[in-house]
């Protein structure tokens, strides 16, 4: 890619750039395309993924924001495989709901939550690159959809459960292999390949073209970004090599003891490369205490 048209990866932008109010238009564009309605981001809220630590160069990034309707939008970028990922999505949504209602508040204070999950690893089996989950209540015998009464601005109006319950989007980046012809596909092309075509009209991508250019960053930010990309490449190589060596050793030994030793050796190698103990535990099946004791 021409350096003049090199764009910052979305996970890096989410960690460092999209929290700036001047850059909200990029995030608004992604959410607008997914929800198929114009979204206006009001503020970025603090979340676990904002925190800086020794492992922040990879794994996952969170953005938690509110829109003009008061809904909560969670965007999570996950770079490495994690067991029980669906359970963690559910926990994250539940936590967001409870964090934004105080004890004694009426239930009309419960916020609608949109959970957008951008995955750079293979999650389960499925042919599509985008999955959408929402809650509906349908009659078992009549197949009609339940509609409920709710009070809003001192007026009674009708709502369906999907107006209230959280919605989930899972974007499986590795499954996208199309020529981009729609705004959603243009976004997927950027998320996977770092490509933004000239003259794009996809919401948010023109802002990304202007604001997320590699050469527009300061020298320090470019250096930090290059280190981030290098660390990700090393991490992937270490994980792939460790998995391969573990499998090979397990096959060579042909015994449970040999496989166990292979897993331990794999964990030691990953730990020596600075990979988070939690990540090592998930990949190897060893407990955190076992990993920390290596």
N, C-alpha and C positions, 0 to 999 in steps of 0.2 A: 504493500500500500504506500502511495506517495506520502512523505512526511507531512506535506501541507494538508492532507486529507486524513490524517491519523487522529482518531478520536479516543478519548479516555474510556476505558471499560466502565460499564454501568456500576459494577460493585464498588470500584474506586470512587466514582462520582458520588454514589450514595453515601459513602463514608465521609468524604471530604468536601464536596461541592454542592450537592443538591439541598443541603440544609440552609444554604444562603437564600434569603427571600428573593433575591434577584434571579435565582435559578429555579424557582418553584415551577415555572412553565414547563420544564422538562418532565418532572414528575406528574404534573397535571395532565400532560399529553398521554402518558402511558395509562393512567387511570381512566381517562376519558375514553380511550380506545377500548379498554376492557369492559367498562360499564356501559358504553354506548350512550353516554350523556355527558354534557359539559361539566367538568369538575373544576372547582376553584379551591386551592389549598390555602388555608388561613394561617396555620402555624405547624411547625415541626415539634413534636413532643419528645421528651427524653425516653430512651429505651435501652435495654441491655446491650444491643448491638452498637450503640453509639460509643460505648466505653472503650478506651484505649488500653491495651495490655500487650504482653509480649507475643500473643498469638493473633493479634488483630490483622496480620498481613494476609490471613486466609481464613477459610471455613465459612463464616456467615456474616452478613450485614443486615441490620434492621433499620427501617425508617417507620416511625409512627407519626401520623399526621391527622389533623382534623380538616374537614372541608367546610364550606359555607353553610351547610345544613346541620353541622354539628356531628356528622358521622365520623367514626374513627376509621382510618385507613392504615393497615399494616402492610408494608412491603418488605419481604424478606428475600435476600439473595443467598442461596446455599451452594457452596462450592464443592463440598465433599459429602460422601455418603453418610447418612445417619440412620441408625435403627430407630424404630418407633417415631418416624417423622410425622405421620398423621396425628399421632397422639400429641406431639409437641405443638403442632398447628392449633389443635383444639385447646390445649392449655394456654397458649399465647393469646388466643381470642378471649377465653374465659377471664384471664388475668386483666386484659384490657378493659373488659366490661366492668369488673369489680373495682378496678382502680379509679373509675370515673363515676362512681356512685357512692355517696356517703351513707353511713348508717343512719337510718331514720328518713332518708329520702323516699319519696313515692316512686313506684316502679316506672313512672313515665320518664324518669331520668335515665333509664337504661339506654345506652347508645347503640345504634346500628353499627356493626363492624364489617368491614371488607378486608379479607385476608388474601393478599396477593403473594404467591410464592414462586420465585424464579429459581429453578433448579438446574444446576450444571452437572448433575449425576443422574443415572438411570433409576427412576423410582417405579418399581413394579412393572406390569405388563399393560400395554395399551398402544394403539396405533396413532393416536392423536398427540399433538404437541400442546394442546390447551384443554384443560378440564375445568368445569364450572360446577360447583355444588351449592345448592340452596335448599331451604326447608319449605315444604308444602304439606298441608294436611288434606288428604283426599278421602272422600266417603268410601268406606269399604264396600258398601252395597250400592251406592248411588253414583260413585265416581265423581261427585261434585267437589269443588274446592271450598274449604272453610273460609269464611270472611268474618271478622270480629269487629266489635265496636271499640273505639278508643277516643279519649278526649284530648283534643289538641287545640290550643289557643281558645279555650272555653267553648269549643264547638265539638259536637260529636260527629265523628267521621268513620268511615269503614276502612279497615286495613286487612290485608291478607298476611299470613304468617311470614312470607318472604319479605314483607316490608319491615319486619321487626327482627327476625332471626339473622344471624351472621351469614355472609356469603363467602365462598372460598374459590380462589382461582389457583390452579397449579399449572405453571408453564414449564414444560419439559424441553429445555433448550436443545438437547441432543437429538430430539425427534424432528426438529425443523429442518427440512431439506428442500425447500421450494424456492422458486423465483418469486421475489416479493412483488405483489401486484395490488395488495390492499394495505390500508394503514396498519392493521395488526401485523401483517407479514413484514412490512417495512420495519416495524419495531423489533420483530423477532430477528430480522437480518442484522440489525444493529446489536442486539443483545448477544447473538451468537458470533457474528463475523466482524463486528465493529464497523459495518458499512452503513453510510447514510447517503442516499443518492441525491444528486443535484436537483434542485427544484422540488424537493419533497413537500407534500401538503399534509403529511401525517401529523396530527397534533403532537406537539412537543419535540419533534425531530428537527425542525428548523431552528428551534432554540438550542437544541443539542449541537447542531452544526456550528452555531456561533459561539457557544459557551464551553463546549467540552473538547475543543481542539487541543491536541497534545502540545503544539508549539505555542499556544497562548498561555500556558502555565509558566510560573517562575522557574528559574533554574533549579532551585531547591525542590519544588514540587515535582518537576520532571525527574529528578534524581530519586526522590522517594517513590514515585510511580514505577520507575524502571526496577527498583529494588523489589517492589511489590510483585511485579510480573515475574522477575527472576525467582523469587521465593515460591510463587505458585507453581512454576515449572519444576523446581526442585522437589517441592512437596509431592506433586503428581508422580514424578519419576521415582521418588523414594517409596511411595505407596504401591505403585505398580511393581517395582522391583521386589519389595518386601513380600507382596502377595505371591509373586511368582516363585521366589526362593522358598517361601513357606510351603507352597504346594509341591515344589520339586523335592524338598527334603522329606515331606510327609510321604510322597510316593516312594522315594528311595528307601526310607526306613521300613515302610510297609507295616508299621506297628503303631499302636496308640501312643507309646512312649516317644517314638520318633516324631510323630505329628505334634505332640505337646512341646517337645524341644524346639521344633521348627517354629511354632507360634511364639515361644519365648524369645528365640533368636530374632524373629521378625520384629517383635515388640522392642527389643533392645536396640535394633538398628534404627527403628523409627524414633525412639527416644533420643538417640545420639544426634539425630538431625533436628531436634528441637520441636518435634510434633507434640501437640497438646496431649496429656495423659488421657483426657476424656475421649479424644479421637482414636487413640491407640486402643483403648478399652472397647470402643464400638467395633472397630475393624477386627480385632483379634479374639474378642470374647472373654478376655481376661478381666478380672475385676479391677477397679481403680486402685485398691490396696496392693494387688499383685503388680500392677504397672509401676506404682510409686516405689515398690520394694526392689525393682530391678536395678 
